Structures are given as C-alpha cells and as structure tokens.
Amino acid sequence: MARLRHLASFTAVISGLLMVITAPIAAKTVTGQSIWSQSNALARAQSLLPAGAVVSSSQCQTVEVGIDNERYLCSITYELPPAPPAGSIPSGGTSP
C-alpha cells in the first residue's frame, strides 16, 4: 500500500513538472501610432520591441480622427524565448 502511495506521489510530481516545462509562452503586444503613415506607425511599434523578441504577428489599422485626418495604429504581437536555466553558459560563452 505504501508503495502504491509513493508511486502516485511520484506520478503527480512528474506530471506537474511536465506541465511547467510545456507551458505556453505568454504573448505580449506593443503598439505604435503615427499621423504620417502606416509604415511609420509600424516602425514606431518595432522600436518598442525588447531585445530577443520573436514577432508572431502584426496588425495595422487606420482611424479617422476628424475631417480628412487619419491616425495609423500598428500592433505587434511577440514572444520572448524562455530564459536559460540559472548557471548555464550562454551560446558562444566560456565557462569560468
């Protein structure tokens, strides 16, 4: 009986670890806007991306803000790669 409880505990721990390891990465979004052009709004959004960001999509829209006045809005959805484990050596690095 004790062996069965031990096996159940072990299985629960392994299942929990697998859920953490395979958890999806949360997507984040940055938005840029411009009165000049859509490409300018997209460039502004791109300038807000953190280093190492992996872009998954972008979307732009034109919003009328008055008679013959438009504002361009562009949003970029991105993900950050998971952080390397503590104590690991970055690629191209050397160990102490």
Phi, psi and omega in degrees: 000317179297324180295322179293319177295320179297318179295320179295319179296316180299316180297319179296319180295314180297318179298318178298318178296319179296323179294322179291316182295321184262011180297139180292150178278133181288130178279147179234164183225141170238150182228136175239152178223156181206151171264354186270305184196165177294320180295327177291320177296320179294319178297322178294320178295317179299328180290345180268353181292136177287159179300137178085001181293142176249113184285130178254333176193164173217152182213135179235150175216156177250129181242128177277126183244014180163181180294119181057026176240127181235150173236139181254130179238130177230131178244140178239127176263134183217166174230151174257136178296153179299146178292143178293153178301148179302136178086359180280160181264123178299152180299135182085356181269174178237153178277153182290000000 
